[in-house]
Amino acid sequence: MSGTSLDGLDGVLVRWHAGRTSFETLSRTSDAFDAALRRELLALNAPGADELHRAALAANRMSLQAAAVVEQLLHRAGVQRTEVAAIGLHGQTVRHRPGEFDGHGYTLQLHNASLLAERTGVDVVCDFRSRDVAAGGQGAPLVPAFHAGVFHDPSCDVAVLNLGGIANLTLLPAGGPIGGFDCGPANVLMDLWAQAHLGQAFDGDGAWAASGLVQPDLLGRWQAEPFFSKPAPKSTGRDLFSADWLHAVDLSGYRPQDVQASLCELTAWCVDEHLRRHLPQAARLWVCGGGALNADLMRRIERRFKAQGRSAAAVTSTQAAGLDPLDVEAAAFAWLAWRFLQREPGNVVGVTGARGPRILGALYPGAR
């Protein structure tokens, strides 16, 4: 998995058991993108010169890096490639415009699955989102069905929050249907601001944001973004929450750390706002993704969760459930690949808005 934050590739090797989401993690690894590839992937999120050529070469580089990740996973687990049923390859999203332009829209994840299959000799399942979009859905989020199998609690309402570049929520009522949607920016804007003012890829542990003061007028202007009030199903990405969105407001009169604090508070607010609107009785919030490691962001979410009459202690990293917060998304796409091999649907119609359940993905056979 590589997400909106453009950090790099997260990989897990999992063995599925009899249950739909019963599994064990045999090995895990993360491999950061080098600075040049990260810059190119970021640039490819917007129109540019010779972008088809550049995108093809970036896809090659990513797939070669994915092959190295596969080798690391197999080596660490002592597993032979012939034992692996498939690789679930998400690719790097560079455009996500479901339903737009011609009534169908598109979603585009860069990868070269043929190259990955050739290098590893393992079947590759990829392009998970396109079929849902073709069926009238958002193509995102695709992880709620996986979350339901791992985190559902029949005794209380539970939510799962993924804090990647974008924040997305899975709603798991004790006795109701699964829900889920993107609710706004998570790390994407904070990372952009930290890179511009600290020269760092991200604000480690949220320490810089914690040193600033939230600016209510700035926060209020951002909260007026129409996406936040848009009803579900909905999804978003860098197509909306970009440097252009951030700088649409004049930030020159604010201390940089106060802007960072306000961006962090915006994420906490949009999570809380959507929870209050869609699952107000949620008794627990499981948090995964890189944002789960941001102590300042977690404190802000906990504070808002508690203000709604709930226990702040119920905001918990998925680590407490035995699943590393950096592994959840990768495990979810391994599960989607497994669903494809079983010829079983991977989407949740009530989440994406597709016309019906669909088998998600395309198969590139390995050279065994």
C-alpha positions as CSV (number, residue, x, y, z in Angstrom):
1,M,0.0,0.0,0.0
2,S,1.1,3.5,-0.7
3,G,-1.3,6.3,0.2
4,T,-1.9,10.0,-0.2
5,S,0.9,10.9,2.2
6,L,3.4,9.6,-0.4
7,D,5.7,8.3,2.4
8,G,6.6,5.1,0.6
9,L,5.4,1.4,0.4
10,D,4.0,-0.5,3.4
11,G,3.9,-4.2,3.0
12,V,2.6,-7.2,5.0
13,L,2.7,-10.9,4.3
14,V,-0.5,-12.5,5.7
15,R,-1.9,-16.0,6.0
16,W,-5.7,-16.2,5.9
17,H,-7.6,-18.6,8.0
18,A,-11.1,-20.1,7.8
19,G,-12.8,-16.8,8.8
20,R,-13.5,-14.0,6.3
21,T,-11.0,-11.7,8.1
22,S,-9.1,-14.2,10.4
23,F,-5.4,-14.0,9.6
24,E,-1.9,-13.8,11.0
25,T,0.8,-11.4,10.0
26,L,3.9,-13.3,9.0
27,S,6.1,-10.3,8.3
28,R,5.9,-6.5,7.7
29,T,8.1,-3.9,6.2
30,S,8.1,-0.2,5.1
31,D,10.2,1.2,2.4
32,A,10.3,5.0,2.0
33,F,10.3,6.6,-1.5
34,D,13.5,8.4,-2.3
35,A,13.2,12.2,-2.6
36,A,13.2,12.3,-6.4
37,L,10.4,9.7,-6.8
38,R,8.3,11.4,-4.1
39,R,8.7,14.8,-5.9
40,E,7.6,13.2,-9.2
41,L,4.6,11.4,-7.7
42,L,3.5,14.6,-6.1
43,A,4.0,16.6,-9.3
44,L,1.9,14.0,-11.2
45,N,-1.1,14.8,-9.1
46,A,-1.5,17.9,-11.3
47,P,-1.4,18.4,-15.1
48,G,2.1,18.9,-16.4
49,A,4.4,18.6,-19.4
50,D,5.0,15.1,-20.8
51,E,3.1,13.6,-18.0
52,L,2.2,10.3,-19.7
53,H,5.9,9.5,-20.2
54,R,6.8,10.6,-16.7
55,A,3.9,8.6,-15.2
56,A,5.0,5.4,-17.0
57,L,8.5,5.7,-15.7
58,A,7.3,6.5,-12.2
59,A,5.1,3.5,-12.3
60,N,8.1,1.3,-13.3
61,R,10.2,2.7,-10.4
62,M,7.4,2.1,-7.9
63,S,6.8,-1.5,-9.2
64,L,10.5,-2.3,-8.9
65,Q,10.4,-1.0,-5.3
66,A,7.4,-3.1,-4.7
67,A,9.3,-6.2,-5.9
68,A,12.0,-5.4,-3.4
69,V,9.4,-5.1,-0.7
70,V,8.0,-8.5,-1.6
71,E,11.5,-10.0,-1.4
72,Q,12.0,-8.5,2.1
73,L,8.7,-9.8,3.3
74,L,9.4,-13.3,2.1
75,H,13.0,-13.3,3.5
76,R,11.9,-12.2,6.9
77,A,9.1,-14.8,7.1
78,G,11.2,-17.6,5.6
79,V,8.5,-18.1,3.0
80,Q,9.1,-19.2,-0.6
81,R,7.5,-17.2,-3.5
82,T,5.8,-20.4,-4.7
83,E,3.8,-20.4,-1.5
84,V,2.2,-17.0,-2.1
85,A,-1.2,-16.9,-3.7
86,A,-1.1,-13.3,-4.9
87,I,0.3,-9.8,-4.3
88,G,-2.4,-7.2,-3.7
89,L,-1.0,-4.0,-5.3
90,H,-2.8,-0.7,-4.7
91,G,-0.5,1.6,-6.7
92,Q,-0.1,5.3,-6.1
93,T,-3.3,7.4,-6.6
94,V,-2.5,10.5,-8.7
95,R,-6.1,11.4,-9.8
96,H,-9.4,10.5,-8.3
97,R,-12.5,12.0,-10.0
98,P,-15.4,9.5,-9.7
99,G,-18.6,10.6,-11.5
100,E,-17.1,13.7,-13.0
101,F,-16.7,15.1,-16.5
102,D,-18.6,12.5,-18.5
103,G,-20.9,11.0,-15.8
104,H,-18.5,8.2,-15.2
105,G,-15.2,9.8,-14.2
106,Y,-12.2,7.8,-13.3
107,T,-9.6,6.9,-10.6
108,L,-6.0,6.4,-11.5
109,Q,-3.4,4.5,-9.5
110,L,0.1,4.3,-10.9
111,H,1.7,0.9,-11.1
112,N,3.2,-1.5,-13.6
113,A,1.7,-4.8,-12.4
114,S,3.2,-6.7,-15.4
115,L,6.7,-5.6,-14.3
116,L,6.0,-6.7,-10.7
117,A,4.6,-10.1,-11.8
118,E,7.6,-10.6,-14.0
119,R,10.1,-9.7,-11.3
120,T,8.5,-11.7,-8.5
121,G,7.0,-14.6,-10.4
122,V,3.8,-14.2,-8.3
123,D,0.3,-13.4,-9.4
124,V,-0.5,-9.7,-9.0
125,V,-4.0,-8.4,-8.3
126,C,-4.4,-4.6,-8.8
127,D,-6.7,-1.8,-9.9
128,F,-9.2,-2.4,-7.1
129,R,-11.0,0.9,-7.4
130,S,-11.9,1.2,-11.1
131,R,-14.7,-1.4,-11.1
132,D,-16.5,0.3,-8.3
133,V,-16.3,3.6,-10.1
134,A,-17.5,2.0,-13.3
135,A,-20.5,0.8,-11.3
136,G,-21.3,4.3,-10.3
137,G,-19.5,4.2,-7.0
138,Q,-16.8,6.4,-5.4
139,G,-14.2,3.7,-5.5
140,A,-13.3,4.6,-1.9
141,P,-13.1,3.9,0.8
142,L,-12.6,0.2,0.2
143,V,-11.5,-0.9,3.6
144,P,-14.8,-0.8,5.6
145,A,-15.7,-4.5,5.0
146,F,-12.2,-5.5,6.2
147,H,-12.6,-3.2,9.2
148,A,-15.9,-4.8,10.0
149,G,-14.4,-8.3,10.2
150,V,-11.6,-7.1,12.5
151,F,-13.2,-4.5,14.7
152,H,-17.0,-5.0,14.8
153,D,-18.4,-5.2,18.4
154,P,-22.0,-6.6,18.7
155,S,-22.3,-4.9,22.1
156,C,-21.7,-1.2,21.1
157,D,-21.2,1.2,18.2
158,V,-17.6,1.4,17.0
159,A,-15.8,3.5,14.4
160,V,-12.4,3.0,12.7
161,L,-10.5,6.1,11.7
162,N,-7.6,5.9,9.1
163,L,-5.4,8.9,9.3
164,G,-3.3,8.8,6.1
165,G,-3.0,11.7,3.8
166,I,-6.8,11.8,4.0
167,A,-9.0,10.9,7.0
168,N,-11.5,8.3,6.4
169,L,-14.1,6.8,8.8
170,T,-15.6,3.3,8.9
171,L,-18.9,3.2,10.9
172,L,-19.7,-0.1,12.6
173,P,-23.0,0.2,14.5
174,A,-23.6,-2.8,16.8
175,G,-26.7,-3.9,14.9
176,G,-26.8,-1.9,11.7
177,P,-25.2,-1.7,8.3
178,I,-21.6,-0.8,7.7
179,G,-20.9,2.8,6.8
180,G,-17.9,4.8,5.7
181,F,-16.5,7.7,3.8
182,D,-13.6,10.2,3.5
183,C,-14.2,13.0,5.9
184,G,-11.4,15.4,5.1
185,P,-7.6,16.0,5.2
186,A,-5.4,14.3,7.7
187,N,-1.7,14.5,7.1
188,V,-1.7,15.8,3.5
189,L,-1.9,19.5,4.4
190,M,0.1,19.3,7.6
191,D,2.9,17.6,5.7
192,L,2.9,20.3,2.9
193,W,3.1,23.0,5.5
194,A,5.9,21.2,7.5
195,Q,7.9,20.7,4.3
196,A,7.6,24.4,3.4
197,H,8.6,25.7,6.8
198,L,10.6,23.0,8.6
199,G,12.2,21.4,5.6
200,Q,11.0,18.1,6.9
201,A,8.7,15.5,5.4
202,F,6.3,15.8,8.4
203,D,5.8,17.3,11.8
204,G,7.2,14.5,14.0
205,D,4.8,13.6,16.8
206,G,2.9,16.8,16.1
207,A,5.4,18.7,18.3
208,W,5.4,21.8,16.0
209,A,1.6,21.9,15.9
210,A,1.6,21.6,19.7
211,S,3.8,24.7,20.0
212,G,1.3,26.8,18.1
213,L,-2.1,28.3,18.8
214,V,-5.3,27.5,16.9
215,Q,-6.5,30.6,15.0
216,P,-10.3,30.5,15.2
217,D,-10.8,32.8,12.1
218,L,-8.5,30.6,10.0
219,L,-10.2,27.4,11.2
220,G,-13.6,28.9,10.5
221,R,-12.7,29.7,6.9
222,W,-11.5,26.2,6.3
223,Q,-14.5,24.7,7.9
224,A,-16.7,26.4,5.2
225,E,-15.3,24.0,2.6
226,P,-18.4,22.5,0.9
227,F,-16.9,18.9,1.0
228,F,-17.4,18.8,4.8
229,S,-21.1,19.2,4.5
230,K,-21.5,17.0,1.4
231,P,-23.6,13.9,2.2
232,A,-22.1,10.4,1.9
233,P,-21.1,8.5,-0.2
234,K,-18.1,10.7,-0.8
235,S,-14.4,10.5,-1.3
236,T,-11.6,13.0,-1.8
237,G,-7.8,13.4,-2.2
238,R,-5.1,15.7,-3.4
239,D,-7.4,16.7,-6.3
240,L,-9.1,18.9,-3.7
241,F,-6.9,19.2,-0.6
242,S,-3.8,20.4,-2.3
243,A,-1.3,23.3,-1.9
244,D,-3.7,25.4,-4.0
245,W,-6.5,24.8,-1.5
246,L,-4.2,25.6,1.4
247,H,-3.0,28.9,-0.1
248,A,-6.4,30.0,-1.3
249,V,-6.4,31.7,2.1
250,D,-3.8,34.4,2.8
251,L,-1.6,32.9,5.4
252,S,1.1,35.5,5.5
253,G,-0.2,37.2,8.6
254,Y,0.0,34.1,10.8
255,R,2.9,32.4,12.6
256,P,3.7,29.2,10.8
257,Q,3.3,27.1,13.9
258,D,-0.2,28.6,14.4
259,V,-1.2,27.5,10.9
260,Q,0.1,24.0,11.7
261,A,-1.9,23.9,14.9
262,S,-5.0,25.1,13.0
263,L,-4.5,22.4,10.3
264,C,-4.2,19.8,13.0
265,E,-7.4,21.1,14.7
266,L,-9.2,21.0,11.3
267,T,-8.6,17.3,11.0
268,A,-9.8,16.7,14.6
269,W,-12.8,18.8,13.9
270,C,-13.8,17.1,10.7
271,V,-13.5,13.7,12.3
272,D,-15.7,14.8,15.2
273,E,-18.2,16.5,13.0
274,H,-18.8,13.4,10.9
275,L,-18.9,11.1,13.9
276,R,-21.6,13.4,15.6
277,R,-23.5,13.4,12.3
278,H,-23.4,9.7,11.5
279,L,-22.6,7.7,14.6
280,P,-23.2,9.8,17.7
281,Q,-23.3,6.9,20.1
282,A,-19.9,5.5,19.1
283,A,-18.3,4.1,22.2
284,R,-14.9,3.4,20.7
285,L,-12.7,4.9,18.0
286,W,-9.9,2.7,16.7
287,V,-7.2,4.8,14.9
288,C,-4.8,3.6,12.3
289,G,-2.5,5.1,9.7
290,G,0.5,7.4,10.2
291,G,-1.6,9.9,12.0
292,A,-2.1,7.5,14.9
293,L,1.6,8.2,15.7
294,N,0.9,12.0,15.9
295,A,0.5,12.5,19.6
296,D,-0.8,16.1,19.2
297,L,-3.5,15.0,16.7
298,M,-4.5,12.1,18.9
299,R,-4.9,14.5,21.9
300,R,-7.1,16.8,19.8
301,I,-9.3,14.0,18.7
302,E,-9.5,12.6,22.2
303,R,-10.5,16.0,23.6
304,R,-13.4,16.4,21.1
305,F,-14.4,12.8,21.7
306,K,-14.6,13.4,25.4
307,A,-16.5,16.7,24.9
308,Q,-19.4,14.6,23.4
309,G,-19.8,12.8,26.7
310,R,-17.6,9.8,25.7
311,S,-14.4,8.5,27.3
312,A,-11.3,10.0,25.8
313,A,-9.6,6.7,26.7
314,A,-11.8,5.0,24.0
315,V,-9.8,6.7,21.3
316,T,-7.2,3.9,20.8
317,S,-4.5,3.0,18.3
318,T,-5.3,-0.3,16.6
319,Q,-2.0,-1.6,18.2
320,A,-4.2,-2.3,21.2
321,A,-6.1,-4.8,19.1
322,G,-2.9,-6.5,18.0
323,L,-2.7,-4.8,14.6
324,D,0.1,-2.2,14.0
325,P,-1.6,1.0,12.8
326,L,0.8,1.1,9.8
327,D,-0.2,-2.4,8.7
328,V,-4.0,-2.0,8.6
329,E,-4.3,-0.5,5.1
330,A,-1.8,-3.0,3.6
331,A,-3.6,-5.9,5.3
332,A,-6.9,-4.6,3.9
333,F,-5.6,-4.7,0.3
334,A,-4.2,-8.2,0.9
335,W,-7.7,-9.1,1.9
336,L,-9.2,-7.5,-1.2
337,A,-6.7,-9.5,-3.3
338,W,-7.9,-12.7,-1.5
339,R,-11.5,-11.7,-2.1
340,F,-10.7,-11.4,-5.8
341,L,-9.1,-14.8,-5.9
342,Q,-12.3,-16.2,-4.2
343,R,-14.4,-14.3,-6.8
344,E,-16.2,-12.5,-4.0
345,P,-17.2,-8.8,-3.9
346,G,-14.9,-6.4,-2.2
347,N,-17.0,-3.3,-2.1
348,V,-19.7,-2.2,0.4
349,V,-22.5,-0.7,-1.7
350,G,-23.7,1.5,1.2
351,V,-20.2,3.0,1.5
352,T,-19.2,3.6,-2.1
353,G,-22.6,4.1,-3.6
354,A,-22.0,1.6,-6.4
355,R,-25.0,0.0,-8.1
356,G,-24.2,-3.4,-6.5
357,P,-21.5,-5.6,-5.1
358,R,-18.6,-6.1,-7.5
359,I,-15.5,-8.2,-7.7
360,L,-12.7,-5.7,-7.5
361,G,-9.4,-5.9,-9.3
362,A,-7.5,-7.3,-12.3
363,L,-5.1,-10.2,-12.4
364,Y,-1.6,-10.2,-13.9
365,P,-0.3,-13.9,-13.7
366,G,3.2,-14.4,-12.4
367,A,6.0,-16.0,-14.4
368,R,6.2,-19.2,-12.4
